[in-house]
C-alpha cells in the first residue's frame, strides 16, 4: 500500500499544477463549444511548449538552469519522475505570465479590477507551489513569469489588431470573454 504525501504537500502540488488545470479547461471548452478563439489559445499553448523546449535546451548547463537538488515530479503535467529538462525558465510561470492577454481583455470588456486580484493570486500561489515542491528556484520562476508576460503582451497586441478584421473571430472572442461576466459590477 502506497503512502500518500501529507495534505499540505498535496495542496502545494495542486497550486503548482494550475497550468494543467487551465489547459484542460480551455481544451474542454473548445471541444464542447467549437469556439475558434479558444481553439487559437490551445494552438498558442502548443507553440508555447515547443518554444519552451527550445529555450530550455539553450539554457541547459548555464548557472541558473539547474533544478533544485530534490526536484521530482516537475514536468509540465506533473506526471512523476526525475526531470531531465532545464529548470530555466519555469514553464508553469511562463504560462501564467502569458495569461496576461486574457486578463487585459477581460478588464477591457468588463472594467473590473477583480481580474487583476485573481491573476495576482494565481501568480503567487503557482510560484509558491513550484518553489515549495522543489521544481524551481525563485530566479527560474521570475524568469518564466517575465518571459510569459512579454509573450502575453505580444499576443494581446496581435489579438487587438485581428479583432476588428474578422467578424467570426470577433463573435467567438466575445463569447469567450462573456464567460467572465461574473467579474462585472453591472
C-alpha positions as a printed NumPy array, in Angstrom:
array([[  0.   ,   0.   ,   0.   ],
       [  1.468,   3.346,  -1.032],
       [  1.679,   6.187,   1.372],
       [  0.22 ,   9.465,   0.167],
       [  2.003,  12.761,   0.79 ],
       [  0.593,  14.949,   3.574],
       [ -2.45 ,  17.076,   2.717],
       [ -0.297,  20.228,   2.858],
       [  2.011,  18.839,   0.147],
       [ -0.944,  17.782,  -1.993],
       [ -2.289,  21.321,  -1.678],
       [  1.021,  22.77 ,  -2.949],
       [  1.066,  20.309,  -5.848],
       [ -2.453,  21.394,  -6.773],
       [ -1.348,  25.03 ,  -6.936],
       [  1.784,  24.151,  -8.848],
       [ -0.453,  22.323, -11.354],
       [ -2.501,  25.395, -12.293],
       [ -1.159,  25.238, -15.862],
       [ -2.531,  21.744, -16.303],
       [ -5.93 ,  22.633, -14.846],
       [ -6.311,  25.746, -17.019],
       [ -5.121,  23.866, -20.127],
       [ -7.691,  21.104, -19.609],
       [-10.494,  23.616, -19.018],
       [ -9.608,  25.513, -22.218],
       [ -9.374,  22.308, -24.223],
       [-12.717,  21.004, -22.939],
       [-14.404,  24.36 , -23.559],
       [-13.005,  24.413, -27.107],
       [-14.151,  20.879, -27.853],
       [-17.67 ,  21.353, -26.492],
       [-18.364,  24.81 , -27.943],
       [-16.306,  24.695, -31.146],
       [-15.114,  28.178, -30.243],
       [-12.461,  29.338, -32.728],
       [-10.972,  31.831, -30.279],
       [-10.27 ,  29.268, -27.568],
       [ -9.044,  26.914, -30.284],
       [ -6.416,  29.531, -31.127],
       [ -5.489,  29.763, -27.44 ],
       [ -4.964,  25.986, -27.391],
       [ -2.741,  26.308, -30.502],
       [ -0.77 ,  29.06 , -28.746],
       [ -0.303,  26.682, -25.785],
       [  1.055,  24.042, -28.155],
       [  3.574,  26.503, -29.609],
       [  4.471,  27.572, -26.069],
       [  5.572,  24.004, -25.376],
       [  7.784,  23.973, -28.468],
       [  9.215,  27.424, -27.682],
       [  9.96 ,  26.496, -24.083],
       [ 11.667,  23.247, -25.053],
       [ 13.94 ,  25.188, -27.397],
       [ 14.583,  27.787, -24.71 ],
       [ 15.331,  25.186, -22.033],
       [ 17.744,  23.39 , -24.366],
       [ 19.547,  26.674, -24.996],
       [ 19.768,  27.361, -21.264],
       [ 20.865,  23.835, -20.303],
       [ 24.169,  23.897, -18.476],
       [ 24.035,  27.585, -17.57 ],
       [ 24.475,  28.725, -13.982],
       [ 20.794,  29.154, -13.155],
       [ 19.367,  26.318, -15.256],
       [ 19.79 ,  23.511, -12.726],
       [ 16.692,  22.479, -10.851],
       [ 16.848,  22.218,  -7.054],
       [ 18.53 ,  19.054,  -5.777],
       [ 15.314,  17.317,  -4.679],
       [ 13.352,  18.117,  -7.859],
       [ 10.816,  15.389,  -8.61 ],
       [  7.507,  15.358, -10.469],
       [  8.391,  18.61 , -12.228],
       [  7.291,  18.07 , -15.818],
       [  4.616,  20.199, -17.452],
       [  1.89 ,  17.753, -16.454],
       [  3.366,  16.795, -13.046],
       [  3.364,  13.155, -14.126],
       [  6.157,  11.957, -11.88 ],
       [  9.785,  11.087, -12.215],
       [ 13.053,  12.952, -12.109],
       [ 13.019,  15.829, -14.583],
       [ 15.682,  15.807, -17.279],
       [ 14.93 ,  19.275, -18.611],
       [ 16.467,  22.535, -17.538],
       [ 14.584,  24.499, -14.896],
       [ 15.175,  27.853, -16.583],
       [ 12.681,  29.336, -17.324],
       [  9.785,  27.873, -15.379],
       [  7.204,  26.678, -17.907],
       [  4.359,  26.956, -15.424],
       [  5.222,  30.565, -14.654],
       [  5.688,  31.287, -18.37 ],
       [  2.15 ,  30.033, -18.952],
       [  0.75 ,  32.091, -16.073],
       [  2.57 ,  35.177, -17.399],
       [  1.216,  34.534, -20.869],
       [ -2.338,  34.714, -19.494],
       [ -1.915,  38.49 , -19.153],
       [ -3.524,  38.871, -22.586],
       [ -6.713,  37.267, -21.254],
       [ -6.563,  39.396, -18.099],
       [ -6.244,  42.637, -20.098],
       [ -9.063,  41.614, -22.442],
       [-11.352,  40.739, -19.519],
       [-10.569,  44.079, -17.88 ],
       [-11.155,  45.919, -21.158],
       [-14.544,  44.232, -21.593],
       [-15.866,  44.293, -18.004],
       [-13.922,  47.193, -16.412],
       [-13.413,  45.444, -13.087],
       [-10.142,  45.262, -11.162],
       [-11.086,  41.893,  -9.594],
       [ -9.472,  40.095, -12.526],
       [ -6.097,  41.612, -11.573],
       [ -6.53 ,  40.463,  -7.97 ],
       [ -7.364,  36.922,  -9.118],
       [ -4.423,  36.983, -11.531],
       [ -2.031,  38.128,  -8.8  ],
       [ -3.276,  35.333,  -6.506],
       [ -2.718,  32.817,  -9.332],
       [  0.837,  34.113,  -9.858],
       [  1.732,  33.959,  -6.161],
       [  0.18 ,  30.558,  -5.453],
       [  1.731,  28.959,  -8.536],
       [  5.15 ,  30.419,  -7.727],
       [  4.967,  29.238,  -4.111],
       [  3.852,  25.807,  -5.288],
       [  6.703,  25.485,  -7.81 ],
       [  9.31 ,  26.584,  -5.259],
       [  7.892,  24.562,  -2.363],
       [  7.749,  21.369,  -4.45 ],
       [ 11.456,  21.881,  -5.309],
       [ 10.763,  22.136,  -9.022],
       [ 12.241,  25.62 ,  -9.453],
       [ 14.258,  28.315,  -7.787],
       [ 12.932,  31.838,  -7.321],
       [ 15.078,  33.08 , -10.246],
       [ 13.687,  30.397, -12.56 ],
       [ 10.116,  31.312, -11.577],
       [ 10.667,  35.045, -12.064],
       [ 12.411,  34.454, -15.428],
       [  9.483,  32.322, -16.604],
       [  6.967,  34.927, -15.455],
       [  8.782,  37.807, -17.181],
       [  9.143,  35.89 , -20.46 ],
       [  5.488,  34.871, -20.257],
       [  4.381,  38.462, -19.627],
       [  6.356,  39.636, -22.678],
       [  4.918,  36.842, -24.816],
       [  1.416,  37.561, -23.456],
       [  1.666,  41.261, -24.299],
       [  2.703,  40.401, -27.857],
       [ -0.336,  38.095, -28.139],
       [ -2.55 ,  40.84 , -26.664],
       [ -1.498,  43.348, -29.322],
       [ -1.862,  40.795, -32.135],
       [ -5.312,  39.918, -30.772],
       [ -6.371,  43.585, -30.786],
       [ -5.175,  44.049, -34.349],
       [ -7.104,  40.971, -35.56 ],
       [-10.277,  41.654, -33.575],
       [-11.886,  44.207, -35.881],
       [-10.928,  42.47 , -39.135],
       [-12.87 ,  39.213, -38.929],
       [-16.486,  39.015, -37.772],
       [-16.397,  35.312, -36.857],
       [-13.227,  35.84 , -34.831],
       [-14.825,  38.782, -33.027],
       [-18.009,  36.793, -32.353],
       [-16.137,  33.836, -30.837],
       [-13.851,  36.201, -28.91 ],
       [-16.879,  37.947, -27.364],
       [-18.469,  34.616, -26.449],
       [-15.26 ,  33.567, -24.687],
       [-14.894,  36.809, -22.715],
       [-18.572,  36.761, -21.698],
       [-17.639,  33.781, -19.507],
       [-16.073,  36.356, -17.197],
       [-19.276,  38.407, -16.761],
       [-19.331,  37.366, -13.119],
       [-16.453,  39.819, -12.582],
       [-18.544,  42.713, -13.856],
       [-20.039,  45.249, -11.465],
       [-23.02 ,  45.728, -13.749]])
